[in-house]
Amino acid sequence: MKASELQTLSEAELVQKGRELRDELFSARIRRATEQLEDTSLLGRLKKDIARVETLLSQRRAAQDPAAESGA
């Protein structure tokens, strides 16, 4: 998933997308452990997608409350 696609989502949708991606990552890890996962690159892609979602969420939250980012 591209960052430009994620930027169009609202904060609530990003939170939901993060949950879905974490669930999918968990399932992929289980499938890898049981040797049923054929595309092992899926794990890396899911981790990067989760990181993109978390980055966008933190950027949006920092933009709403700039004092929280500076530690004040």
C-alpha positions as CSV (number, residue, x, y, z in Angstrom):
1,M,0.0,0.0,0.0
2,K,1.3,3.4,-0.9
3,A,1.6,6.3,1.5
4,S,-0.5,8.5,-0.9
5,E,-3.3,6.0,-0.6
6,L,-3.1,6.1,3.2
7,Q,-3.1,9.9,3.4
8,T,-6.6,10.1,2.0
9,L,-7.9,8.1,5.0
10,S,-9.3,9.7,8.2
11,E,-7.7,9.1,11.5
12,A,-10.3,6.5,12.5
13,E,-9.8,4.7,9.2
14,L,-6.1,4.6,9.7
15,V,-6.5,3.1,13.2
16,Q,-8.8,0.5,11.7
17,K,-6.4,-0.2,8.8
18,G,-3.6,-0.6,11.4
19,R,-5.6,-3.2,13.3
20,E,-6.3,-5.1,10.1
21,L,-2.7,-5.1,9.0
22,R,-1.6,-6.4,12.5
23,D,-4.2,-9.2,12.3
24,E,-2.9,-10.1,8.8
25,L,0.7,-10.0,10.0
26,F,-0.2,-12.3,12.9
27,S,-1.9,-14.8,10.5
28,A,1.1,-14.7,8.1
29,R,3.5,-15.4,11.0
30,I,1.4,-18.4,12.0
31,R,1.3,-19.6,8.4
32,R,5.1,-19.2,8.1
33,A,5.6,-21.2,11.3
34,T,3.5,-24.0,10.0
35,E,5.2,-23.8,6.6
36,Q,2.0,-22.8,4.7
37,L,3.2,-19.4,3.7
38,E,4.4,-19.4,0.1
39,D,5.2,-15.7,-0.2
40,T,7.6,-14.8,2.7
41,S,8.1,-11.3,1.4
42,L,4.5,-10.6,2.6
43,L,5.9,-10.3,6.1
44,G,8.2,-7.4,5.3
45,R,5.5,-5.7,3.2
46,L,3.0,-5.9,6.1
47,K,5.5,-4.5,8.6
48,K,6.3,-1.6,6.3
49,D,2.6,-0.9,5.8
50,I,2.0,-0.9,9.6
51,A,5.0,1.5,9.9
52,R,3.4,3.8,7.3
53,V,0.1,3.9,9.1
54,E,1.7,4.5,12.5
55,T,3.9,7.3,11.0
56,L,0.8,9.1,9.5
57,L,-1.1,8.7,12.7
58,S,1.8,10.2,14.8
59,Q,2.2,13.1,12.3
60,R,-1.5,13.9,12.4
61,R,-1.5,13.8,16.2
62,A,1.6,16.0,16.4
63,A,0.0,18.5,14.0
64,Q,-3.1,18.7,16.3
65,D,-1.1,19.2,19.5
66,P,2.3,20.7,18.8
67,A,3.1,21.0,22.5
68,A,3.0,17.2,22.9
69,E,5.8,16.7,20.4
70,S,8.2,19.1,22.1
71,G,7.8,17.4,25.4
72,A,6.4,20.4,27.2
